[in-house]
Amino acid sequence: MKPIYLLLFLSISFTSFSQSYFQKKPEAKPISNRSNVQVPITATIGYQGYEETQDYFGEGEYEIFFDTGNQVLDNPIIVLDGFDPGDSRSIGALYNSLSFGGDNMADILRDEGYDIVILNAPQYTTDGKNIDGGADYIQRNAMVLVELINEINAQKVGNEELVVLGPSMGGLIARYALAYMEQNSIEHQTRLYISFDSPHLGANIPISLQYLINYLAEGIGDADAQAIVANVLNSPAAKEMLIDHLLGHLLNGSTFEQDPALLLPLGAPNFRDAFQAELDALGFPANVRNVSMINGSGIGATTGTAGMQVVDTNVDIGAGITTDITLNFVPEASQTAQVTKVETFLIGVPVALFTANAESPSTGDGVDSAPGGISSISTALGDGGGNQVIIDFIAALDQDEYNFIPTISALAIENEADWFAIPDIGGTHTSAFVNTHIPDENESHTQITQAGAEFALTEIRDGDLGIGEVNNSYAVQLDRNPVGGSIDLILDGNVSFRNLNIEVFSVSGQRLMSTAITNPNTRINLKHSLSSGVYFLNINAQTASYNLKFLVK
């Protein structure tokens, strides 16, 4: 029987975790020229999860937003759902998530003749099993995308190839589906894959917060906390993606106590390592142009500091019960520290204590504060959900934001163990992406900025040349766009470059810079004093000319 203080605790209802989410909700806006017809789709390729005894056929729903000129599907762009437990984001919300600065990428593209196809992952029951699509296995969702790609290619008029945009977990779904189709000789007719702040090497929710929620669920028995553990933290998708997961640290036989010998970051047993190995073995699609736009800093800006205090507060539950809660980010490299402490008092007398520690590897400081696309504890707690106790807890936070999708992960840089490393693609770092948009400052996860939208729109428009021509034009690449204080170019080492003439033009055609280089290295650094705006870069070699567009903030 539970002690009386626990029964009182439960009767007060400490949490409102059922409202939790991990990225900003888009503003609800009316969508013009919308059919409001959602079409169900079921995969014809089943998938058996790691803990399942049979395969199940995934389901989804999609809606086509035709271009504003006609009702003909002839230039499709597929946009995917990301991690969405409980299917809180509708198709309309996914459309509105493409908004930026008063505009919307989907609106712009529809005006230019593109058709937007949005795929949502709903909740459903199949063969007696209840499945929450937005938190289900990435592989099963990928099989739904395979089916949609086949269906859209069968429906479309003309020969235009597809563009696939995958935000967050959707980027993993898209990568898996396209690579799977190639390896299984299934024609995908796709020219461009845009990964948008996707966790190719894993995602992060502070382990201190995971310990707190799990203790409230398993140690206290709070029903709302139990719901978020079961439906969010312990969902198949979360267990596949989270770099550090509470299930990797539990004492044998306990549902919440920590094993003191398991302090280094560990993924969910039988999920995390298995999924990453499967994804790595599958690789990236080879017959598609792979590009990445991310929200993490490319110059090493951090999200707080390693080991910092997140919160140290006392919450008054009522009926004489108070609880001291202290959370910290994981510590500096090779250090061990307490990250979670929950001590409960009944009329000032201590009646329960829970603590958990964490150790960071020698390769770098703890991931919580690393550069990356950011989420926040307040959004994870649903901004309080109307619960005054949680509202007061959020108000007491010293550090709300944390690194959700590390920069290194979003860029799929596999030869780097330090989450704080500054990306150097084409130099010390290797990546499957042939072009990237990397901001200087950390941004909210899947936030579309003006610069990010310009990158995506340019990629989509330029891709109309076809994959072969596009790849040839990228023998010269921008290392970063928007550019910083210099224009950094990467030259394909397999191409012979001599006697380069490099010119920069304004959008009005005025030549602003010109320089000649006789025998260039594979990396070129051009200092500039350009003001904020869009510019064109012309690189003339002896055998070819290359044209790039770039943005100066």
Backbone hydrogen bonds, N-H to C=O, Kabsch-Sander energy under -0.5 kcal/mol:
donor,donor_aa,acceptor,acceptor_aa,energy
6,L,3,P,-0.9
7,L,3,P,-1.5
8,L,4,I,-2.1
9,F,5,Y,-2.2
10,L,6,L,-2.5
11,S,7,L,-1.9
12,I,8,L,-1.3
12,I,9,F,-0.6
13,S,9,F,-1.0
19,Q,16,S,-1.7
20,S,17,F,-2.3
21,Y,379,T,-1.7
32,S,30,P,-0.5
34,R,31,I,-0.5
38,Q,36,N,-0.7
39,V,37,V,-0.6
39,V,62,Y,-3.5
41,I,60,G,-2.4
43,A,58,G,-2.8
46,G,44,T,-0.5
47,Y,56,Y,-2.1
49,G,47,Y,-0.6
52,E,49,G,-1.3
56,Y,47,Y,-2.3
58,G,56,Y,-0.7
60,G,41,I,-2.6
61,E,120,N,-1.9
62,Y,39,V,-2.4
63,E,118,I,-1.7
65,F,63,E,-0.5
65,F,116,I,-3.6
66,F,64,I,-0.8
68,T,110,R,-1.4
70,N,67,D,-0.5
74,D,72,V,-1.2
77,I,115,D,-2.8
78,I,163,V,-3.0
79,V,117,V,-3.0
80,L,165,L,-1.9
81,D,119,L,-0.7
84,D,134,G,-2.6
87,D,84,D,-2.1
90,S,88,S,-0.6
94,L,90,S,-2.2
95,Y,91,I,-2.2
96,N,92,G,-2.3
97,S,93,A,-1.3
98,L,95,Y,-1.5
99,S,96,N,-1.6
100,F,103,D,-2.8
103,D,100,F,-3.2
105,M,98,L,-2.4
108,I,104,N,-2.4
109,L,105,M,-2.7
110,R,106,A,-2.4
111,D,107,D,-2.0
112,E,108,I,-0.9
113,G,110,R,-1.3
114,Y,109,L,-2.6
115,D,75,N,-2.6
116,I,65,F,-2.4
117,V,77,I,-3.2
117,V,115,D,-0.5
118,I,63,E,-2.3
118,I,116,I,-0.5
119,L,79,V,-2.6
119,L,117,V,-0.5
120,N,61,E,-3.3
120,N,118,I,-0.5
124,Y,131,I,-2.6
126,T,129,K,-2.5
129,K,126,T,-2.1
131,I,124,Y,-3.4
133,G,122,P,-1.7
133,G,131,I,-0.9
134,G,121,A,-0.5
135,A,132,D,-2.2
136,D,133,G,-1.1
141,N,137,Y,-1.9
142,A,138,I,-1.9
143,M,139,Q,-1.6
144,V,140,R,-1.2
145,L,141,N,-1.8
146,V,142,A,-2.3
147,E,143,M,-1.7
148,L,144,V,-2.2
149,I,145,L,-3.0
150,N,146,V,-2.1
151,E,147,E,-2.3
152,I,148,L,-3.2
153,N,149,I,-2.4
154,A,150,N,-1.6
155,Q,151,E,-1.9
156,K,152,I,-2.5
157,V,73,L,-3.0
162,L,189,Q,-3.1
163,V,76,P,-1.2
164,V,192,L,-2.5
165,L,78,I,-3.2
166,G,164,V,-0.6
166,G,194,I,-2.7
168,S,196,F,-3.0
170,G,167,P,-2.3
171,G,168,S,-1.9
172,L,168,S,-0.7
172,L,169,M,-0.7
173,I,169,M,-2.1
174,A,170,G,-2.5
175,R,171,G,-2.2
176,Y,172,L,-2.7
177,A,173,I,-2.6
178,L,174,A,-2.6
179,A,175,R,-2.3
180,Y,176,Y,-2.6
181,M,177,A,-2.4
182,E,178,L,-1.9
183,Q,179,A,-2.4
184,N,180,Y,-1.4
185,S,182,E,-1.4
186,I,181,M,-3.4
187,E,185,S,-0.6
191,R,162,L,-2.7
192,L,162,L,-1.3
193,Y,289,R,-2.8
194,I,164,V,-2.8
195,S,193,Y,-0.6
195,S,291,V,-2.7
196,F,166,G,-2.5
196,F,194,I,-0.5
197,D,195,S,-0.7
197,D,293,M,-2.3
200,H,198,S,-1.8
200,H,409,S,-0.8
202,G,199,P,-1.1
203,A,241,M,-2.4
204,N,404,F,-2.6
209,L,206,P,-0.6
210,Q,206,P,-1.9
211,Y,207,I,-2.6
212,L,208,S,-1.9
213,I,209,L,-2.5
214,N,210,Q,-2.7
215,Y,211,Y,-2.5
216,L,212,L,-2.3
217,A,213,I,-1.9
218,E,214,N,-3.5
219,G,214,N,-0.6
219,G,215,Y,-1.8
220,I,215,Y,-1.7
221,G,216,L,-0.8
222,D,216,L,-2.8
226,Q,222,D,-2.2
227,A,223,A,-1.8
228,I,224,D,-1.8
229,V,225,A,-2.2
230,A,226,Q,-2.5
231,N,227,A,-2.9
232,V,228,I,-1.7
233,L,228,I,-2.2
234,N,229,V,-2.7
235,S,232,V,-1.4
237,A,135,A,-2.4
239,K,235,S,-2.4
240,E,236,P,-1.6
241,M,237,A,-2.0
242,L,238,A,-2.7
243,I,203,A,-3.1
245,H,266,L,-3.3
248,G,245,H,-2.2
249,H,246,L,-2.0
251,L,257,E,-2.9
254,S,251,L,-2.7
259,D,249,H,-3.1
262,L,259,D,-2.2
263,L,261,A,-0.6
271,F,268,A,-1.9
272,R,268,A,-1.8
275,F,271,F,-2.9
276,Q,272,R,-2.6
277,A,273,D,-2.4
278,E,274,A,-2.0
279,L,275,F,-2.9
280,D,276,Q,-2.8
281,A,277,A,-2.2
282,L,278,E,-1.9
283,G,279,L,-2.3
289,R,191,R,-2.2
290,N,288,V,-0.7
291,V,193,Y,-2.5
291,V,289,R,-0.6
292,S,435,N,-2.1
293,M,195,S,-2.6
294,I,437,H,-2.3
298,G,439,P,-2.1
299,I,440,D,-0.6
303,T,369,S,-2.5
304,G,302,T,-0.7
307,G,330,V,-2.0
308,M,305,T,-1.8
310,V,327,L,-2.8
311,V,327,L,-1.6
313,T,325,I,-2.3
315,V,323,T,-2.9
317,I,315,V,-0.8
317,I,321,I,-2.0
318,G,321,I,-1.3
321,I,318,G,-1.9
322,T,320,G,-0.5
322,T,345,F,-2.0
323,T,315,V,-2.3
324,D,343,E,-2.9
325,I,313,T,-3.0
325,I,323,T,-0.5
326,T,341,K,-2.5
327,L,311,V,-2.2
328,N,339,V,-2.1
329,F,308,M,-2.5
334,S,360,S,-0.9
334,S,361,P,-1.0
335,Q,332,E,-2.1
337,A,358,A,-2.3
339,V,356,A,-2.5
340,T,356,A,-1.9
341,K,326,T,-2.0
342,V,354,F,-2.9
343,E,324,D,-2.3
344,T,352,A,-2.5
345,F,322,T,-3.1
346,L,349,V,-2.7
347,I,320,G,-3.2
347,I,345,F,-0.6
349,V,346,L,-1.6
351,V,344,T,-3.0
352,A,344,T,-1.3
354,F,342,V,-2.4
356,A,340,T,-2.0
358,A,337,A,-2.5
359,E,263,L,-2.2
360,S,335,Q,-2.2
364,G,361,P,-1.0
366,G,331,P,-2.1
369,S,366,G,-1.0
370,A,367,V,-1.5
373,G,405,I,-2.2
374,I,443,E,-2.5
375,S,402,Y,-2.0
377,I,400,D,-2.5
380,A,376,S,-1.8
381,L,377,I,-1.6
382,G,379,T,-1.9
383,D,378,S,-3.8
384,G,381,L,-1.8
385,G,382,G,-1.7
387,N,384,G,-2.6
388,Q,386,G,-0.7
391,I,387,N,-2.5
392,D,388,Q,-2.6
393,F,389,V,-2.0
394,I,390,I,-2.8
395,A,391,I,-2.1
396,A,392,D,-1.2
396,A,393,F,-0.5
397,L,394,I,-1.5
398,D,310,V,-3.1
399,Q,310,V,-1.6
402,Y,375,S,-2.4
403,N,368,D,-2.8
404,F,373,G,-2.4
404,F,402,Y,-0.6
405,I,373,G,-2.0
407,T,371,P,-2.2
410,A,406,P,-2.7
411,L,407,T,-1.6
412,A,409,S,-1.4
413,I,408,I,-2.3
414,E,412,A,-1.1
414,E,430,T,-0.6
416,E,413,I,-0.5
419,W,417,A,-0.7
421,A,418,D,-1.7
426,G,429,H,-2.1
427,G,424,D,-2.0
429,H,424,D,-2.3
434,V,290,N,-2.6
435,N,290,N,-0.6
437,H,292,S,-2.3
438,I,436,T,-0.5
443,E,295,N,-3.0
445,H,374,I,-2.9
447,Q,444,S,-2.4
449,T,447,Q,-0.6
453,A,449,T,-2.8
454,E,450,Q,-2.3
455,F,451,A,-2.1
456,A,452,G,-2.4
457,L,453,A,-3.0
458,T,454,E,-2.3
459,E,455,F,-2.3
460,I,456,A,-2.5
461,R,457,L,-2.7
462,D,458,T,-3.0
463,G,459,E,-1.7
464,D,461,R,-1.5
465,L,462,D,-1.7
466,G,463,G,-2.1
470,V,466,G,-2.5
471,N,467,I,-2.4
472,N,468,G,-1.8
473,S,469,E,-1.9
474,Y,470,V,-0.7
474,Y,471,N,-0.9
475,A,472,N,-1.1
476,V,473,S,-0.6
477,Q,490,I,-2.5
479,D,488,D,-3.0
480,R,488,D,-0.5
481,N,436,T,-0.5
483,V,551,L,-2.3
484,G,486,S,-0.8
487,I,526,L,-3.3
488,D,486,S,-0.7
489,L,487,I,-0.6
489,L,524,I,-2.9
490,I,477,Q,-2.9
491,L,522,T,-3.6
492,D,475,A,-2.7
495,V,492,D,-1.8
497,F,495,V,-0.7
499,N,518,T,-3.2
500,L,517,I,-2.7
501,N,540,N,-2.1
502,I,515,T,-3.2
503,E,538,N,-2.7
504,V,513,M,-2.0
505,F,536,F,-3.0
506,S,510,Q,-2.3
507,V,534,V,-0.6
509,G,506,S,-1.8
512,L,504,V,-3.3
513,M,504,V,-1.4
515,T,502,I,-2.4
517,I,500,L,-2.5
524,I,489,L,-2.3
526,L,487,I,-2.3
526,L,524,I,-0.5
527,K,525,N,-0.6
528,H,485,G,-1.4
533,G,552,V,-2.4
535,Y,550,F,-2.7
536,F,505,F,-2.7
537,L,548,L,-3.5
538,N,503,E,-2.8
538,N,536,F,-0.5
539,I,537,L,-0.5
539,I,546,Y,-3.0
540,N,501,N,-2.6
540,N,538,N,-0.6
541,A,539,I,-0.6
541,A,544,A,-3.0
542,Q,498,R,-0.9
546,Y,539,I,-2.5
548,L,537,L,-2.5
550,F,535,Y,-2.4
552,V,533,G,-2.9
553,K,483,V,-0.7
553,K,551,L,-0.5
